[in-house]
Amino acid sequence: MTKLRSRIAGCGSYAPAKVLSNRDLEEIVETSDAWITTRTGIRERRITLDEKTYEVASKAAKEALKSAGVAARDLDVIITGTVTPDMVFPSTSCFVQSTIGARSGIPAFDVSAACSGFLYALDIADKYVRSGAANKVLVIGVDIFSRIIDWTDRSTCVLFGDGAGAVVLTATRGKSCILSSHIHSDGRYWDMLYVPGAIDSNPFEKRPSKQKPHVRMKGNETFKIAVRTMSRAAKEVLEFNGLKPEDIALLIPHQANIRIVNATKERLKLTDDQVFSNIDRYGNTSAASIPLALDEAVRNRRIKRGDIVIFVSFGGGLTWASAAVRW
C-alpha cells in the first residue's frame, strides 16, 4: 500500500492595511529610498497598528481553511511558527484555536525558530500526518516584528514587516504531497541575529539584564552565512528527492533580502521564472514570509498541479530549513 503522506490542501495569508514605505522611513531615521531599495529590494512593508499576533494569525488561518474546504472543527492539530507571541503563554496556537472555532482537546502549540518557524512547524505537522496521528493540521507562520524593532537603528528597522500565512495539511496517498522536509540549527552562532531581554530578570540574579527586547543583527556576517546556508539547504532537499535544479517549477525562499534571494538563485543556476519573491511589497515578515508568498503565488497561478515547489529558509538560532512539495 502507498505510504500515507500530507498534502497542502489550501493556503491563506493576511497582511495589515497600514503600508510603511521607504519614504515614510526617511522621516524617522537617517536613510533613503534609494539606499533601502538597492541594498534590500524592499520598497514598502505592512505594519499593524492595533492587531494582536493571534488576530493576524487567525485571519490567515480562516483563509487557508476556506481554500482547503476544511472546517475548523475538523482540525486535529494547530501549530504556529512565531517569535512574537502576544504572551509568553498561552501559545498563539491556543488563542487561534478558540478564535477560529476549533474543537477543544486537540494539540495546539507554537514553535520558536525565527524566520525558519513556518518550515519547522510544517516539518512537525508532516510527521503528525505521516505517522497517522492526524488527518488535518493547520500550520501558521506569523510575526509582528514592528513590536521588537529599534526604530532608531537603520540597519534593522528598514528590513522587517508584519504579516501571517497559513496552510492546511490533509492526509493523502496520492502523488500530490510533501515529498520531504529538513530542519537544522547551530546554536554556536546565536549572536548573529537575536532579540535580548524579552523576560525580566528575577531579583536573585547577580547581574540582571537591562537590555530592551529589540532585534540585534550582525548584518554582514549574517548575509554571508545566509547565502551559504540557503543554497546548502536547497541542495539538500533536491538531492534527498533525486531532483535537479531544472526540475524546480518554483522556488519560494524566505524573503529576507533580495540579494540573498538572487545569490541563492545564482548558486542553483535557476531562471527568474523559477523563483518567487514579493519582498518589495512586504519586507522580511520572518516566519510569515514563505506561507505569505506561497499564497500569493497560488492566487497568481504561478503553481499548477504536478509542479515541484521548493521552500527554503534561514533564521536566528541559527536555524535553517527546506521542504519539497509536489503540488
HUHUQUI-V48073 format. One record per pair of residues at least 24 apart in sequence whose ideal C-beta (glycine too) atoms are under 10 Angstrom apart, sorted by the first residue. I is the first residue (numbers start at 1). J is the second residue. If there is no record, write none. Layout:
{{I | J} {I | J}}
This chain:
{{1 | 173} {2 | 172} {2 | 173} {2 | 174} {2 | 175} {2 | 177} {3 | 130} {3 | 173} {3 | 177} {4 | 129} {4 | 130} {4 | 131} {4 | 132} {4 | 135} {4 | 171} {4 | 172} {4 | 173} {4 | 177} {5 | 126} {5 | 129} {5 | 130} {5 | 169} {5 | 171} {5 | 172} {5 | 173} {5 | 174} {5 | 175} {5 | 176} {5 | 177} {5 | 178} {5 | 179} {5 | 180} {5 | 326} {6 | 122} {6 | 125} {6 | 126} {6 | 127} {6 | 128} {6 | 129} {6 | 130} {6 | 134} {6 | 135} {6 | 136} {6 | 137} {6 | 139} {6 | 167} {6 | 168} {6 | 169} {6 | 170} {6 | 171} {6 | 172} {6 | 177} {6 | 178} {6 | 181} {6 | 325} {7 | 68} {7 | 126} {7 | 129} {7 | 167} {7 | 168} {7 | 169} {7 | 170} {7 | 171} {7 | 172} {7 | 173} {7 | 174} {7 | 175} {7 | 176} {7 | 177} {7 | 178} {7 | 325} {7 | 326} {7 | 327} {8 | 64} {8 | 67} {8 | 68} {8 | 122} {8 | 139} {8 | 167} {8 | 168} {8 | 169} {8 | 170} {8 | 176} {8 | 177} {8 | 178} {8 | 291} {8 | 294} {8 | 298} {8 | 303} {8 | 309} {8 | 325} {8 | 327} {9 | 64} {9 | 65} {9 | 67} {9 | 68} {9 | 69} {9 | 70} {9 | 136} {9 | 137} {9 | 167} {9 | 168} {9 | 169} {9 | 170} {9 | 171} {9 | 172} {9 | 176} {10 | 63} {10 | 64} {10 | 65} {10 | 66} {10 | 67} {10 | 68} {10 | 69} {10 | 70} {10 | 138} {10 | 166} {10 | 167} {10 | 168} {10 | 169} {10 | 170} {10 | 295} {10 | 298} {11 | 60} {11 | 63} {11 | 64} {11 | 67} {11 | 68} {11 | 139} {11 | 165} {11 | 166} {11 | 167} {11 | 168} {11 | 291} {11 | 292} {11 | 294} {11 | 295} {11 | 296} {11 | 297} {11 | 298} {11 | 299} {12 | 59} {12 | 60} {12 | 61} {12 | 62} {12 | 63} {12 | 64} {12 | 65} {12 | 66} {12 | 67} {12 | 68} {12 | 140} {12 | 164} {12 | 165} {12 | 166} {12 | 167} {12 | 168} {12 | 291} {12 | 292} {12 | 294} {12 | 295} {12 | 298} {12 | 299} {13 | 56} {13 | 59} {13 | 60} {13 | 63} {13 | 64} {13 | 141} {13 | 142} {13 | 163} {13 | 164} {13 | 165} {13 | 166} {13 | 167} {13 | 282} {13 | 285} {13 | 288} {13 | 291} {13 | 292} {13 | 293} {13 | 294} {13 | 295} {13 | 296} {13 | 298} {13 | 299} {14 | 46} {14 | 51} {14 | 55} {14 | 56} {14 | 57} {14 | 58} {14 | 59} {14 | 60} {14 | 61} {14 | 62} {14 | 63} {14 | 64} {14 | 142} {14 | 162} {14 | 163} {14 | 164} {14 | 165} {14 | 166} {14 | 288} {14 | 292} {14 | 295} {15 | 45} {15 | 46} {15 | 47} {15 | 48} {15 | 56} {15 | 59} {15 | 60} {15 | 161} {15 | 162} {15 | 163} {15 | 164} {15 | 165} {15 | 278} {15 | 281} {15 | 282} {15 | 285} {15 | 288} {15 | 292} {15 | 296} {16 | 45} {16 | 46} {16 | 47} {16 | 48} {16 | 49} {16 | 50} {16 | 51} {16 | 55} {16 | 56} {16 | 59} {16 | 144} {16 | 146} {16 | 161} {16 | 162} {16 | 163} {16 | 164} {17 | 46} {17 | 47} {17 | 48} {17 | 49} {17 | 51} {18 | 45} {18 | 46} {18 | 47} {18 | 48} {18 | 49} {18 | 50} {18 | 51} {18 | 146} {18 | 161} {18 | 162} {19 | 43} {19 | 44} {19 | 45} {19 | 46} {19 | 47} {19 | 161} {19 | 281} {19 | 282} {20 | 44} {20 | 45} {20 | 46} {20 | 47} {20 | 146} {20 | 157} {20 | 158} {20 | 161} {20 | 162} {20 | 283} {21 | 45} {22 | 158} {22 | 283} {25 | 151} {25 | 154} {25 | 157} {25 | 158} {28 | 151} {28 | 152} {28 | 154} {28 | 157} {29 | 150} {29 | 151} {29 | 152} {29 | 153} {29 | 154} {29 | 155} {29 | 157} {29 | 158} {30 | 152} {30 | 154} {31 | 154} {31 | 155} {31 | 157} {31 | 158} {32 | 154} {32 | 158} {33 | 158} {35 | 154} {35 | 158} {36 | 154} {36 | 158} {36 | 159} {36 | 283} {37 | 158} {37 | 258} {37 | 280} {38 | 258} {38 | 259} {39 | 155} {39 | 158} {39 | 159} {39 | 219} {39 | 223} {39 | 257} {39 | 258} {39 | 259} {40 | 158} {40 | 159} {40 | 256} {40 | 257} {40 | 258} {40 | 259} {40 | 260} {40 | 279} {40 | 280} {40 | 283} {40 | 284} {41 | 255} {41 | 256} {41 | 257} {41 | 258} {41 | 259} {41 | 260} {41 | 261} {41 | 262} {41 | 277} {41 | 279} {41 | 280} {41 | 283} {42 | 158} {42 | 159} {42 | 160} {42 | 161} {42 | 255} {42 | 257} {42 | 258} {42 | 279} {42 | 280} {42 | 281} {42 | 282} {42 | 283} {42 | 284} {43 | 279} {43 | 280} {43 | 281} {43 | 282} {43 | 283} {44 | 161} {44 | 280} {44 | 281} {44 | 282} {44 | 283} {45 | 145} {45 | 146} {45 | 158} {45 | 159} {45 | 160} {45 | 161} {45 | 162} {45 | 163} {45 | 279} {45 | 280} {45 | 281} {45 | 282} {45 | 283} {45 | 284} {45 | 285} {46 | 146} {46 | 161} {46 | 162} {46 | 163} {46 | 281} {46 | 282} {46 | 283} {46 | 285} {46 | 288} {46 | 292} {47 | 144} {47 | 145} {47 | 146} {47 | 147} {47 | 149} {47 | 160} {47 | 161} {47 | 162} {47 | 163} {47 | 283} {48 | 144} {48 | 145} {48 | 146} {48 | 147} {48 | 161} {48 | 162} {48 | 163} {49 | 146} {49 | 162} {51 | 144} {51 | 162} {51 | 164} {52 | 85} {52 | 86} {52 | 87} {52 | 92} {52 | 95} {52 | 99} {52 | 144} {53 | 80} {53 | 82} {53 | 83} {53 | 84} {53 | 85} {53 | 86} {53 | 87} {53 | 92} {53 | 95} {53 | 96} {53 | 110} {53 | 142} {53 | 143} {53 | 144} {53 | 147} {53 | 162} {53 | 164} {54 | 80} {54 | 82} {54 | 85} {54 | 86} {54 | 87} {54 | 90} {54 | 91} {54 | 92} {54 | 93} {54 | 94} {54 | 95} {54 | 96} {54 | 97} {54 | 98} {54 | 99} {54 | 100} {54 | 140} {54 | 142} {54 | 164} {55 | 86} {55 | 95} {55 | 96} {55 | 99} {55 | 142} {55 | 144} {55 | 164} {56 | 82} {56 | 84} {56 | 92} {56 | 140} {56 | 142} {56 | 143} {56 | 144} {56 | 162} {56 | 163} {56 | 164} {56 | 288} {57 | 81} {57 | 82} {57 | 85} {57 | 86} {57 | 92} {57 | 93} {57 | 95} {57 | 96} {57 | 99} {57 | 100} {57 | 110} {57 | 138} {57 | 140} {57 | 141} {57 | 142} {57 | 143} {57 | 144} {57 | 163} {57 | 164} {57 | 165} {57 | 166} {57 | 287} {57 | 288} {58 | 92} {58 | 95} {58 | 96} {58 | 97} {58 | 98} {58 | 99} {58 | 100} {58 | 101} {58 | 140} {58 | 142} {58 | 164} {58 | 166} {59 | 96} {59 | 99} {59 | 100} {59 | 142} {59 | 164} {59 | 166} {60 | 96} {60 | 138} {60 | 140} {60 | 141} {60 | 142} {60 | 163} {60 | 164} {60 | 165} {60 | 166} {60 | 167} {60 | 288} {60 | 291} {60 | 292} {60 | 295} {61 | 93} {61 | 96} {61 | 97} {61 | 99} {61 | 100} {61 | 102} {61 | 138} {61 | 139} {61 | 140} {61 | 142} {61 | 164} {61 | 165} {61 | 166} {61 | 167} {61 | 168} {62 | 96} {62 | 99} {62 | 100} {62 | 101} {62 | 166} {63 | 164} {63 | 165} {63 | 166} {63 | 295} {64 | 100} {64 | 138} {64 | 139} {64 | 140} {64 | 164} {64 | 165} {64 | 166} {64 | 167} {64 | 168} {64 | 169} {64 | 291} {64 | 295} {65 | 100} {65 | 101} {65 | 102} {65 | 136} {65 | 138} {65 | 166} {65 | 168} {66 | 168} {67 | 166} {67 | 167} {67 | 168} {67 | 295} {67 | 298} {67 | 299} {68 | 136} {68 | 138} {68 | 166} {68 | 167} {68 | 168} {68 | 169} {68 | 170} {69 | 168} {69 | 170} {70 | 135} {70 | 136} {70 | 137} {70 | 138} {70 | 168} {70 | 169} {70 | 170} {71 | 100} {71 | 101} {71 | 102} {71 | 103} {71 | 136} {72 | 96} {72 | 97} {72 | 99} {72 | 100} {72 | 101} {72 | 102} {72 | 103} {72 | 136} {72 | 138} {72 | 168} {73 | 100} {73 | 101} {73 | 102} {73 | 103} {73 | 106} {74 | 102} {74 | 103} {74 | 135} {74 | 136} {74 | 168} {74 | 170} {75 | 100} {75 | 101} {75 | 102} {75 | 103} {75 | 106} {75 | 108} {75 | 134} {75 | 135} {75 | 136} {75 | 137} {75 | 138} {75 | 168} {76 | 102} {76 | 103} {76 | 106} {76 | 107} {76 | 125} {76 | 128} {76 | 129} {76 | 133} {76 | 134} {76 | 135} {76 | 136} {76 | 137} {76 | 138} {76 | 169} {76 | 170} {76 | 171} {77 | 102} {77 | 106} {77 | 107} {77 | 108} {77 | 109} {77 | 124} {77 | 125} {77 | 128} {77 | 129} {77 | 133} {77 | 134} {77 | 135} {77 | 136} {77 | 137} {77 | 138} {77 | 139} {77 | 169} {78 | 102} {78 | 106} {78 | 107} {78 | 108} {78 | 109} {78 | 110} {78 | 121} {78 | 125} {78 | 137} {78 | 138} {78 | 139} {78 | 140} {78 | 166} {79 | 107} {79 | 108} {79 | 109} {79 | 110} {79 | 111} {79 | 117} {79 | 118} {79 | 120} {79 | 121} {79 | 122} {79 | 123} {79 | 124} {79 | 125} {79 | 128} {79 | 137} {79 | 138} {79 | 139} {79 | 140} {79 | 141} {79 | 169} {80 | 108} {80 | 109} {80 | 110} {80 | 111} {80 | 112} {80 | 117} {80 | 118} {80 | 121} {80 | 138} {80 | 139} {80 | 140} {80 | 141} {80 | 142} {80 | 164} {80 | 166} {80 | 287} {81 | 110} {81 | 111} {81 | 112} {81 | 113} {81 | 114} {81 | 115} {81 | 116} {81 | 117} {81 | 118} {81 | 119} {81 | 120} {81 | 121} {81 | 122} {81 | 124} {81 | 139} {81 | 140} {81 | 141} {81 | 142} {81 | 143} {81 | 165} {81 | 286} {81 | 287} {81 | 288} {81 | 290} {81 | 291} {81 | 313} {81 | 315} {81 | 321} {82 | 110} {82 | 111} {82 | 112} {82 | 113} {82 | 114} {82 | 117} {82 | 118} {82 | 121} {82 | 140} {82 | 141} {82 | 142} {82 | 143} {82 | 144} {82 | 164} {82 | 286} {82 | 287} {82 | 288} {83 | 110} {83 | 111} {83 | 112} {83 | 113} {83 | 114} {83 | 115} {83 | 117} {83 | 142} {83 | 143} {83 | 144} {83 | 145} {83 | 148} {83 | 194} {83 | 195} {83 | 198} {83 | 215} {83 | 286} {83 | 287} {83 | 315} {83 | 316} {83 | 317} {84 | 142} {84 | 143} {84 | 144} {84 | 145} {84 | 146} {84 | 147} {84 | 148} {84 | 162} {84 | 195} {84 | 198} {84 | 213} {84 | 286} {84 | 287} {84 | 288} {85 | 110} {85 | 112} {85 | 142} {85 | 143} {85 | 144} {86 | 144} {86 | 147} {88 | 198} {88 | 199} {92 | 140} {92 | 142} {92 | 164} {93 | 121} {93 | 138} {93 | 140} {96 | 138} {96 | 140} {96 | 142} {96 | 164} {96 | 166} {97 | 138} {100 | 138} {102 | 138} {106 | 134} {106 | 136} {106 | 137} {106 | 138} {107 | 133} {107 | 134} {107 | 137} {108 | 138} {110 | 140} {110 | 142} {110 | 287} {111 | 139} {111 | 140} {111 | 141} {111 | 183} {111 | 287} {112 | 287} {112 | 315} {112 | 316} {112 | 317} {112 | 319} {113 | 183} {113 | 185} {113 | 286} {113 | 287} {113 | 313} {113 | 315} {113 | 316} {113 | 317} {113 | 318} {113 | 319} {113 | 320} {113 | 321} {114 | 143} {114 | 185} {114 | 193} {114 | 194} {114 | 195} {114 | 254} {114 | 286} {114 | 287} {114 | 313} {114 | 314} {114 | 315} {114 | 316} {114 | 317} {114 | 318} {114 | 319} {115 | 141} {115 | 143} {115 | 193} {115 | 226} {115 | 254} {115 | 255} {115 | 256} {115 | 284} {115 | 285} {115 | 286} {115 | 287} {115 | 288} {115 | 289} {115 | 290} {115 | 313} {115 | 314} {115 | 315} {115 | 316} {115 | 317} {115 | 319} {115 | 320} {115 | 321} {116 | 141} {116 | 183} {116 | 184} {116 | 185} {116 | 233} {116 | 254} {116 | 286} {116 | 287} {116 | 290} {116 | 312} {116 | 313} {116 | 314} {116 | 315} {116 | 316} {116 | 317} {116 | 318} {116 | 319} {116 | 320} {116 | 321} {116 | 322} {117 | 141} {117 | 142} {117 | 143} {117 | 286} {117 | 287} {117 | 288} {117 | 289} {117 | 290} {117 | 313} {117 | 315} {117 | 316} {117 | 317} {117 | 319} {117 | 321} {118 | 142} {118 | 143} {118 | 164} {118 | 165} {118 | 166} {118 | 167} {118 | 254} {118 | 286} {118 | 287} {118 | 288} {118 | 289} {118 | 290} {118 | 291} {118 | 292} {118 | 294} {118 | 311} {118 | 313} {118 | 315} {118 | 321} {118 | 323} {119 | 181} {119 | 182} {119 | 183} {119 | 233} {119 | 254} {119 | 287} {119 | 290} {119 | 291} {119 | 311} {119 | 312} {119 | 313} {119 | 315} {119 | 319} {119 | 320} {119 | 321} {119 | 322} {119 | 323} {120 | 181} {120 | 183} {120 | 184} {120 | 185} {120 | 287} {120 | 313} {120 | 315} {120 | 317} {120 | 319} {120 | 321} {121 | 166} {121 | 167} {121 | 183} {121 | 287} {121 | 291} {121 | 321} {122 | 167} {122 | 169} {122 | 178} {122 | 181} {122 | 183} {122 | 290} {122 | 291} {122 | 311} {122 | 321} {122 | 323} {122 | 325} {123 | 178} {123 | 180} {123 | 181} {123 | 182} {123 | 183} {123 | 321} {123 | 322} {123 | 323} {124 | 181} {124 | 183} {125 | 167} {125 | 168} {125 | 169} {125 | 178} {125 | 181} {126 | 169} {126 | 177} {126 | 178} {126 | 179} {126 | 180} {126 | 181} {126 | 323} {126 | 325} {127 | 181} {128 | 169} {128 | 171} {129 | 169} {129 | 170} {129 | 171} {129 | 172} {129 | 177} {129 | 178} {130 | 171} {130 | 177} {130 | 178} {132 | 171} {134 | 169} {134 | 170} {134 | 171} {135 | 169} {135 | 170} {135 | 171} {135 | 172} {136 | 168} {136 | 169} {136 | 170} {136 | 171} {137 | 167} {137 | 168} {137 | 169} {137 | 170} {137 | 171} {138 | 166} {138 | 167} {138 | 168} {138 | 169} {139 | 165} {139 | 166} {139 | 167} {139 | 168} {139 | 169} {139 | 291} {140 | 164} {140 | 165} {140 | 166} {140 | 167} {140 | 287} {140 | 288} {140 | 291} {141 | 165} {141 | 166} {141 | 167} {141 | 254} {141 | 285} {141 | 286} {141 | 287} {141 | 288} {141 | 289} {141 | 290} {141 | 291} {141 | 292} {141 | 294} {141 | 313} {142 | 166} {142 | 285} {142 | 286} {142 | 287} {142 | 288} {142 | 291} {142 | 292} {143 | 284} {143 | 285} {143 | 286} {143 | 287} {143 | 288} {143 | 289} {144 | 285} {144 | 286} {144 | 288} {145 | 195} {145 | 215} {145 | 283} {145 | 284} {145 | 285} {145 | 286} {145 | 287} {145 | 288} {147 | 213} {147 | 214} {148 | 195} {148 | 198} {148 | 212} {148 | 213} {148 | 214} {148 | 215} {148 | 286} {149 | 195} {149 | 214} {149 | 215} {150 | 212} {150 | 213} {150 | 214} {150 | 215} {150 | 216} {151 | 214} {152 | 214} {153 | 214} {153 | 215} {153 | 216} {153 | 217} {155 | 215} {155 | 216} {155 | 217} {155 | 218} {155 | 219} {155 | 220} {156 | 193} {156 | 214} {156 | 215} {156 | 216} {156 | 217} {156 | 219} {156 | 284} {157 | 214} {157 | 215} {158 | 283} {158 | 284} {159 | 215} {159 | 217} {159 | 219} {159 | 256} {159 | 257} {159 | 279} {159 | 283} {159 | 284} {159 | 286} {160 | 215} {160 | 256} {160 | 282} {160 | 283} {160 | 284} {160 | 285} {160 | 286} {161 | 255} {161 | 279} {161 | 281} {161 | 282} {161 | 283} {161 | 284} {161 | 285} {161 | 286} {161 | 288} {161 | 289} {161 | 292} {162 | 282} {162 | 283} {162 | 285} {162 | 286} {162 | 288} {163 | 282} {163 | 283} {163 | 285} {163 | 286} {163 | 287} {163 | 288} {163 | 289} {163 | 291} {163 | 292} {164 | 285} {164 | 287} {164 | 288} {164 | 291} {164 | 292} {164 | 295} {165 | 285} {165 | 287} {165 | 288} {165 | 289} {165 | 290} {165 | 291} {165 | 292} {165 | 293} {165 | 294} {165 | 295} {165 | 296} {166 | 288} {166 | 291} {166 | 292} {166 | 294} {166 | 295} {167 | 290} {167 | 291} {167 | 294} {167 | 295} {167 | 298} {167 | 325} {174 | 326} {175 | 305} {175 | 306} {175 | 326} {175 | 327} {176 | 305} {176 | 306} {176 | 307} {176 | 325} {176 | 326} {176 | 327} {177 | 324} {177 | 325} {177 | 326} {177 | 327} {178 | 309} {178 | 311} {178 | 323} {178 | 324} {178 | 325} {178 | 326} {179 | 237} {179 | 240} {179 | 241} {179 | 242} {179 | 243} {179 | 308} {179 | 309} {179 | 310} {179 | 323} {179 | 324} {179 | 325} {179 | 326} {180 | 236} {180 | 237} {180 | 240} {180 | 241} {180 | 322} {180 | 323} {180 | 324} {180 | 325} {181 | 237} {181 | 240} {181 | 311} {181 | 321} {181 | 322} {181 | 323} {181 | 324} {181 | 325} {182 | 233} {182 | 236} {182 | 237} {182 | 240} {182 | 312} {182 | 320} {182 | 321} {182 | 322} {182 | 323} {182 | 324} {183 | 233} {183 | 313} {183 | 319} {183 | 320} {183 | 321} {183 | 322} {183 | 323} {184 | 229} {184 | 232} {184 | 233} {184 | 236} {184 | 314} {184 | 317} {184 | 318} {184 | 319} {184 | 320} {184 | 321} {184 | 322} {185 | 315} {185 | 316} {185 | 317} {185 | 318} {185 | 319} {185 | 320} {185 | 321} {186 | 225} {186 | 229} {186 | 317} {186 | 318} {186 | 319} {186 | 320} {187 | 317} {187 | 318} {187 | 319} {188 | 318} {189 | 218} {189 | 221} {189 | 222} {189 | 225} {189 | 229} {189 | 316} {189 | 317} {189 | 318} {190 | 316} {190 | 317} {190 | 318} {191 | 216} {191 | 217} {191 | 218} {191 | 221} {191 | 316} {191 | 318} {192 | 216} {192 | 217} {192 | 218} {192 | 219} {192 | 221} {192 | 222} {192 | 223} {192 | 224} {192 | 225} {192 | 226} {192 | 316} {192 | 317} {192 | 318} {193 | 217} {193 | 218} {193 | 219} {193 | 221} {193 | 222} {193 | 225} {193 | 226} {193 | 256} {193 | 314} {193 | 315} {193 | 316} {193 | 317} {193 | 318} {193 | 319} {194 | 218} {194 | 316} {194 | 317} {194 | 318} {195 | 316} {215 | 286} {215 | 316} {216 | 316} {217 | 316} {219 | 257} {222 | 256} {222 | 257} {222 | 260} {222 | 314} {222 | 316} {222 | 318} {223 | 256} {223 | 257} {223 | 259} {223 | 260} {223 | 263} {224 | 260} {224 | 263} {225 | 314} {225 | 318} {225 | 320} {226 | 253} {226 | 254} {226 | 256} {226 | 257} {226 | 259} {226 | 260} {226 | 263} {226 | 264} {226 | 313} {226 | 314} {226 | 315} {226 | 318} {226 | 320} {227 | 257} {227 | 259} {227 | 260} {227 | 261} {227 | 262} {227 | 263} {227 | 264} {227 | 266} {227 | 267} {227 | 314} {228 | 263} {228 | 264} {228 | 267} {228 | 314} {228 | 320} {229 | 260} {229 | 264} {229 | 312} {229 | 313} {229 | 314} {229 | 315} {229 | 318} {229 | 319} {229 | 320} {229 | 321} {230 | 254} {230 | 256} {230 | 260} {230 | 261} {230 | 263} {230 | 264} {230 | 265} {230 | 267} {230 | 268} {230 | 312} {230 | 313} {230 | 314} {230 | 320} {230 | 322} {231 | 260} {231 | 263} {231 | 264} {231 | 265} {231 | 266} {231 | 267} {231 | 268} {231 | 312} {232 | 264} {232 | 267} {232 | 312} {232 | 314} {232 | 320} {232 | 322} {233 | 264} {233 | 310} {233 | 311} {233 | 312} {233 | 313} {233 | 314} {233 | 320} {233 | 321} {233 | 322} {233 | 323} {234 | 264} {234 | 265} {234 | 267} {234 | 268} {234 | 270} {234 | 310} {234 | 311} {234 | 312} {234 | 320} {234 | 322} {234 | 324} {235 | 267} {235 | 268} {235 | 312} {235 | 322} {236 | 312} {236 | 320} {236 | 321} {236 | 322} {236 | 324} {237 | 310} {237 | 311} {237 | 312} {237 | 321} {237 | 322} {237 | 323} {237 | 324} {237 | 325} {238 | 268} {238 | 308} {238 | 310} {238 | 322} {238 | 324} {240 | 322} {240 | 324} {241 | 308} {241 | 310} {241 | 324} {241 | 326} {243 | 308} {243 | 310} {243 | 324} {244 | 268} {244 | 269} {244 | 308} {245 | 269} {245 | 270} {245 | 271} {245 | 274} {245 | 310} {246 | 270} {246 | 271} {246 | 274} {247 | 274} {247 | 307} {247 | 308} {247 | 310} {247 | 324} {248 | 274} {248 | 275} {248 | 307} {248 | 308} {248 | 309} {248 | 310} {248 | 324} {249 | 273} {249 | 274} {249 | 302} {249 | 303} {249 | 304} {249 | 306} {249 | 307} {249 | 308} {249 | 309} {249 | 310} {249 | 325} {249 | 326} {249 | 327} {250 | 274} {250 | 275} {250 | 276} {250 | 293} {250 | 294} {250 | 297} {250 | 302} {250 | 303} {250 | 304} {250 | 307} {250 | 308} {250 | 309} {250 | 310} {250 | 311} {250 | 325} {250 | 327} {251 | 275} {251 | 276} {251 | 277} {251 | 308} {251 | 309} {251 | 310} {251 | 311} {251 | 312} {252 | 276} {252 | 277} {252 | 278} {252 | 289} {252 | 290} {252 | 291} {252 | 292} {252 | 293} {252 | 294} {252 | 296} {252 | 297} {252 | 302} {252 | 303} {252 | 309} {252 | 310} {252 | 311} {252 | 312} {252 | 313} {252 | 323} {252 | 325} {253 | 277} {253 | 279} {253 | 289} {253 | 290} {253 | 293} {253 | 310} {253 | 311} {253 | 312} {253 | 313} {253 | 314} {253 | 322} {254 | 279} {254 | 284} {254 | 285} {254 | 286} {254 | 287} {254 | 289} {254 | 290} {254 | 293} {254 | 311} {254 | 312} {254 | 313} {254 | 314} {254 | 315} {254 | 320} {254 | 321} {255 | 279} {255 | 280} {255 | 281} {255 | 282} {255 | 283} {255 | 284} {255 | 285} {255 | 286} {255 | 288} {255 | 289} {255 | 290} {255 | 292} {255 | 293} {255 | 313} {256 | 283} {256 | 284} {256 | 285} {256 | 286} {256 | 289} {256 | 313} {256 | 314} {256 | 315} {257 | 283} {257 | 284} {260 | 284} {260 | 314} {261 | 312} {264 | 312} {264 | 314} {268 | 310} {268 | 312} {270 | 310} {273 | 302} {274 | 310} {275 | 310} {276 | 300} {276 | 302} {276 | 303} {276 | 309} {284 | 315} {286 | 313} {286 | 315} {286 | 316} {287 | 313} {287 | 315} {289 | 313} {289 | 315} {290 | 321} {290 | 323} {294 | 325} {298 | 327} {303 | 327}}
